[in-house]
Amino acid sequence: MTVASVLHEPSLRAPVAWRPLETRDLAYVAALEREIHAVPWTVGNFRDAIAAGYCTRVGEREGRIVAFGVLMLAPGEAQVLNLSVVPDARRAGLGRALLRQFVEFAAQAGAERCFLEVRVSNAPAHALYASEGFEPVARRDDYYPATASSPREDALVLRRALVPTRRRDDGAA
């Protein structure tokens, strides 16, 4: 049995609780990452993201992490570095929900645009990103390394304009 599989059919109606990625999640999230991606992030990559203060999120359903991601902020812009949904929880809107959280966070932090890279072969991700306003702006040849089962692959760089919406911190409703 894989980490991403479960002993019972997960309820798609059960709510997802979103929270920051925590140190206690690292080994589990890295194990999920190895099952999801041909070239996965390591525990160290996720640890470094937390240490750098990146925006990290995990979505839990029935006590199980079913989605996670990392967003990096820089002056005027943001970049989605990782956005992952476990296979048996896909097609339920979790990727869209996480992407929207990242876009909102980036806008509130003052970013004017958000970037991400996606494999040219990842049609479901292309459809999601296009429906959320991301447009291709560049192509990175041979960006993704070869694996035992696939050759190197190009990445499309996508961008979405944001309207900065600085968060109010004065306690007003």
C-alpha positions as CSV (number, residue, x, y, z in Angstrom):
1,M,0.0,0.0,0.0
2,T,1.3,3.4,-0.8
3,V,1.3,6.4,1.4
4,A,-1.3,8.2,-0.8
5,S,-3.7,5.3,-0.6
6,V,-6.1,4.7,2.2
7,L,-7.8,1.7,3.8
8,H,-11.2,3.0,3.0
9,E,-12.9,5.2,0.4
10,P,-12.2,8.8,1.4
11,S,-15.3,10.9,1.7
12,L,-15.3,13.7,-0.9
13,R,-17.8,15.5,1.2
14,A,-15.6,15.7,4.3
15,P,-14.2,19.2,4.7
16,V,-10.6,20.0,4.1
17,A,-8.8,21.9,6.8
18,W,-6.0,24.1,5.5
19,R,-2.9,25.1,7.6
20,P,0.8,25.9,7.3
21,L,3.2,23.0,6.7
22,E,4.9,22.2,10.0
23,T,8.1,20.4,10.8
24,R,6.2,17.4,12.1
25,D,4.7,17.0,8.5
26,L,8.0,16.9,6.7
27,A,8.7,13.1,6.4
28,Y,5.1,12.4,5.5
29,V,4.8,15.2,2.9
30,A,8.2,14.1,1.4
31,A,6.9,10.5,1.1
32,L,3.8,11.8,-0.7
33,E,6.0,13.9,-2.9
34,R,8.0,10.8,-3.9
35,E,4.8,9.1,-5.0
36,I,3.4,12.1,-6.9
37,H,6.4,13.5,-8.8
38,A,9.0,11.9,-11.0
39,V,11.6,14.3,-9.6
40,P,10.4,15.0,-6.0
41,W,11.3,17.6,-3.5
42,T,13.2,16.2,-0.5
43,V,12.6,16.6,3.2
44,G,15.4,19.2,3.0
45,N,13.7,21.2,0.3
46,F,10.5,21.4,2.4
47,R,12.5,22.2,5.5
48,D,14.4,25.0,3.7
49,A,11.1,26.4,2.5
50,I,9.8,26.7,6.0
51,A,13.1,28.1,7.3
52,A,13.1,30.7,4.5
53,G,9.6,31.9,5.5
54,Y,7.8,30.8,2.3
55,C,4.1,30.5,2.4
56,T,3.4,26.8,2.9
57,R,0.1,25.0,3.1
58,V,-1.3,21.6,3.7
59,G,-4.8,20.4,3.3
60,E,-6.0,17.7,5.6
61,R,-9.2,15.6,5.2
62,E,-10.1,13.2,8.0
63,G,-6.7,13.6,9.6
64,R,-4.8,12.8,6.4
65,I,-2.8,15.3,4.3
66,V,-4.3,15.3,0.8
67,A,-2.7,18.4,-0.7
68,F,0.3,20.6,-0.1
69,G,2.2,23.4,-1.6
70,V,4.8,26.1,-1.4
71,L,4.7,29.8,-2.5
72,M,7.8,32.1,-2.6
73,L,7.4,35.8,-2.4
74,A,9.9,38.3,-3.9
75,P,9.6,42.1,-4.3
76,G,6.5,42.6,-6.6
77,E,6.0,39.0,-7.5
78,A,5.3,35.5,-6.3
79,Q,6.1,32.1,-7.6
80,V,4.3,28.8,-6.9
81,L,7.1,26.4,-6.3
82,N,5.1,23.3,-5.5
83,L,1.4,22.5,-5.7
84,S,0.5,18.9,-5.2
85,V,-2.6,16.8,-4.6
86,V,-2.5,13.1,-3.8
87,P,-3.8,10.9,-6.6
88,D,-6.9,9.6,-4.8
89,A,-8.0,13.1,-3.9
90,R,-7.7,14.7,-7.4
91,R,-10.6,16.1,-9.4
92,A,-12.2,17.4,-6.2
93,G,-11.1,21.0,-6.4
94,L,-8.2,20.8,-4.0
95,G,-5.6,22.0,-6.5
96,R,-7.8,25.0,-7.4
97,A,-8.5,25.8,-3.7
98,L,-4.8,25.8,-2.9
99,L,-3.9,27.8,-6.0
100,R,-6.5,30.4,-5.0
101,Q,-5.1,30.6,-1.5
102,F,-1.7,31.3,-2.9
103,V,-2.9,33.9,-5.3
104,E,-4.8,35.7,-2.5
105,F,-1.9,35.5,-0.2
106,A,0.4,36.9,-2.9
107,A,-2.0,39.7,-3.7
108,Q,-2.3,40.6,0.0
109,A,1.5,40.6,0.3
110,G,1.6,43.2,-2.5
111,A,2.7,41.0,-5.4
112,E,1.7,42.3,-8.8
113,R,2.2,39.0,-10.6
114,C,2.4,35.3,-9.9
115,F,4.5,32.8,-11.8
116,L,4.8,29.0,-12.0
117,E,6.3,26.3,-14.1
118,V,4.5,23.3,-15.4
119,R,5.5,20.3,-17.5
120,V,4.4,20.7,-21.1
121,S,2.8,17.2,-20.9
122,N,0.7,18.0,-17.8
123,A,-2.7,18.7,-19.6
124,P,-4.8,18.7,-16.4
125,A,-2.5,21.3,-14.8
126,H,-2.6,23.5,-17.9
127,A,-6.4,23.5,-17.9
128,L,-6.5,24.4,-14.2
129,Y,-4.0,27.2,-14.5
130,A,-5.6,28.6,-17.7
131,S,-9.0,28.6,-15.9
132,E,-7.5,30.6,-13.1
133,G,-6.0,33.3,-15.4
134,F,-2.4,32.0,-15.9
135,E,-1.0,32.5,-19.4
136,P,2.2,31.1,-20.9
137,V,5.0,33.6,-21.1
138,A,8.1,31.5,-21.8
139,R,9.3,27.9,-22.4
140,R,12.3,26.4,-20.6
141,D,13.9,23.7,-22.7
142,D,14.8,20.5,-20.9
143,Y,13.9,22.0,-17.5
144,Y,12.7,18.8,-15.9
145,P,15.4,16.1,-15.5
146,A,15.1,12.7,-17.2
147,T,13.9,9.8,-15.1
148,A,14.1,6.1,-15.6
149,S,10.8,6.2,-17.4
150,S,10.9,9.5,-19.2
151,P,13.3,11.8,-21.1
152,R,14.0,15.4,-20.1
153,E,11.0,17.6,-20.5
154,D,10.4,21.3,-21.2
155,A,8.5,23.5,-18.8
156,L,6.1,26.3,-19.7
157,V,6.4,29.4,-17.5
158,L,3.0,30.8,-16.7
159,R,2.1,34.2,-15.3
160,R,-1.0,35.8,-13.9
161,A,-1.3,39.5,-13.1
162,L,-2.5,40.3,-9.6
163,V,-4.1,43.3,-8.0
164,P,-2.3,43.9,-4.7
165,T,-4.8,44.0,-1.9
166,R,-2.8,44.7,1.2
167,R,-4.2,43.0,4.2
168,R,-5.8,45.3,6.8
169,D,-4.1,44.9,10.2
170,D,-6.0,47.5,12.1
171,G,-8.7,45.1,13.4
172,A,-11.5,46.7,11.3
173,A,-14.1,44.3,10.0
